[in-house]
Amino acid sequence: MTTSDTAVERLQDICARVLAATREAGRPAGSVELVAVSKTFEAHEIRPVLEAGQRVFGENRVQEAMAKWPALRDSYPDIELHLIGPLQSNKAAEAVALFDVIETVDREKIAAALAKEMARQNRRPRLFVQVDIGEEAQKAGIAPNEAVAFVQHCRDGHGLSIEGLMCIPPVDEAPGPFFALLQTIAGEAGVEKLSMGMSGDFERAIPFGATSVRVGSAIFGTRPRPA
Ligand SMILES: *Cc1c(COP(=O)(O)O)cnc(C)c1O
């Protein structure tokens, strides 16, 4: 990545690489969606990417997303916004109101809070369960061996329909086995979607069935401050 590259040029490059990896994996073109992760970037940095046609974005903080996206949505009503960061139950109302997809359902308390808010607001964001695929103490997510039961509990206990699973593999290990494990768990849980793969490893996630990849710095550049 050189400094003369723009976010739009990088977006086009990433789209081409997603398509190439999809074909290489023998999967149909268009079967992997790109979630452009815009956390820490400001509206004026996001607009060119919207103008270039990207509509699906990821943010990791409810507060930050609330400050940026309502105005952008006024200009681009067909934006699809994903929450990819940990959700606190006291932010469930805001999250349900703003996001189209919440990828970080990871515990009973959040499932209960989302169910309550979705009923109250009569709004149904699509939901993913986050799995702590490397069983790392510092990472959010349900443990791999509890994930199938948790998905079932979200359905049967809270009436939530879970569309897929999401994971962030450990940073310093080869990601393939973790992507493979998430794919296996999704099969056991009977969910179709897999959100996995980021700037450094999205091409590795696609052969393991990723249906969306979350790419931030490879599009927007190095983040100005820690996310
Ligand atoms: C920040 C973030 C990403 C994007 O990371 P990059 O390495 O910049 O592509 C993806 N997923 C989650 C959950 C994130 O927090």
Ligand as a Chemical Component Dictionary entry (heavy atoms), coordinates in Angstrom:
data_LIG
# 
_chem_comp.id                   LIG 
_chem_comp.type                 NON-POLYMER 
_chem_comp.pdbx_formal_charge   0 
_chem_comp.three_letter_code    LIG 
# 
loop_
_chem_comp_atom.comp_id 
_chem_comp_atom.atom_id 
_chem_comp_atom.alt_atom_id 
_chem_comp_atom.type_symbol 
_chem_comp_atom.charge 
_chem_comp_atom.model_Cartn_x 
_chem_comp_atom.model_Cartn_y 
_chem_comp_atom.model_Cartn_z 
_chem_comp_atom.pdbx_ordinal 
LIG C1 C1 C 0 -11.372 -3.814 13.321 1  
LIG C2 C2 C 0 -12.068 -5.088 13.031 2  
LIG C3 C3 C 0 -11.990 -5.691 11.752 3  
LIG C4 C4 C 0 -11.159 -5.125 10.627 4  
LIG O1 O1 O 0 -9.803  -5.282 10.906 5  
LIG P1 P1 P 0 -8.691  -4.976 9.800  6  
LIG O2 O2 O 0 -7.543  -5.808 10.204 7  
LIG O3 O3 O 0 -8.434  -3.518 9.846  8  
LIG O4 O4 O 0 -9.249  -5.398 8.486  9  
LIG C5 C5 C 0 -12.702 -6.844 11.549 10 
LIG N1 N1 N 0 -13.453 -7.409 12.521 11 
LIG C6 C6 C 0 -13.557 -6.863 13.746 12 
LIG C7 C7 C 0 -14.403 -7.534 14.764 13 
LIG C8 C8 C 0 -12.868 -5.696 14.046 14 
LIG O5 O5 O 0 -12.989 -5.170 15.275 15 
# 
loop_
_chem_comp_bond.comp_id 
_chem_comp_bond.atom_id_1 
_chem_comp_bond.atom_id_2 
_chem_comp_bond.value_order 
_chem_comp_bond.pdbx_ordinal 
LIG C1 C2 SING 1  
LIG C2 C3 SING 2  
LIG C2 C8 DOUB 3  
LIG C3 C4 SING 4  
LIG C3 C5 DOUB 5  
LIG C4 O1 SING 6  
LIG O1 P1 SING 7  
LIG P1 O2 DOUB 8  
LIG P1 O3 SING 9  
LIG P1 O4 SING 10 
LIG C5 N1 SING 11 
LIG N1 C6 DOUB 12 
LIG C6 C7 SING 13 
LIG C6 C8 SING 14 
LIG C8 O5 SING 15 
# 
